[in-house]
């Protein structure tokens, strides 16, 4: 592959990809759609006693697990490829870059790159919503990959002016998002065939799991919460990155019924009226409020059917919100947690 060109004007790629932004703070912070800071979590995910454990590692029963097939190790590189120096300023994009075999060409990431482990070990250039050009330029990148959440715009303009190719991938929350995001990254790296191969696999996994969910009896009412301590307590809605997963898994998204777009503060009265039977919470968010007991102390949570029964599904942040190569695995796990083995 020829070296990626320098000095190109910024490229904006519009594809169906899903919301995911890093938390601000430390490397251990994970994918965070709202840019809120959250502490590290070492405890395993917590789920209802009546449902299987929500393991954040990819486990797909009906297809080959993406995570096990793509270890993040780079393919043998040609001399030209070794000249490529990549800085993905988004954890989901970093995961895709590694899955495409360009791990050895990644010289730095933003703080959200926690998967695979080799990405987590790399130097960081800051937080994607508050980037400065100097830390990025210090690693002499030939290409910077970002979502449309990256900024400020002046930083991206400075990088472009100084000869660094900047590819911005716009986000949408749909079932097509993971595959399209993979293809967009692969196109930016000059390996469209490899992108198609990986994206086709993910698309097939999503389709298989969606068909499996169609066999479920009943449609549980589900709400996806996003919490960061006392200051941020939100219900994720349309475009929030989890909405399409709930629907694909055969659930009813209460946020849709409430007309929530993107996200809205948790309203205890509306939550009680919506009566979710299952609540989904990112792992670090649960830890930020003191675990399950702390979550149940939030207004209205304990009084919901989910709170009374303890059906709280908790997943690793990037596994839940990343919408990348492991999305089929996540959907498999979510369907199992909602419906059991079907």
Buried (B, 14 or more C-beta within 10 A) or exposed (E): EEBBEEEBEBBEBEBBBBBBBBBBBEBBBBBBBBBBBBBEBEEEBBBBEEBEBBBBEBBBEEBEBBBEEBBBEBEEBEEEBEBBBBBBBBBBBBBBBBBBBBBBBBBBBBBBBBBBEBBBEBEBBBBBBEBEBEBBBEBEBBBBBBBEBBBEEEBBEBBBEEEBBBBBBBBBBBBBBBBBBBBBBBBBBBBBEBBBEBBEBBBBBBBBBBEBBEEBEEBBBBBBBBBBBEEBBBBBBBBBBBBBBBBBBBBBBBBBBBEBEBBBEBBEEBBBEBEBBBBBBBBBBBBBBEBBEBBBEBEBBEBBBBBEEBBBBBBBBBBBBBBBBBBBBBBBBBBBBBBEEE
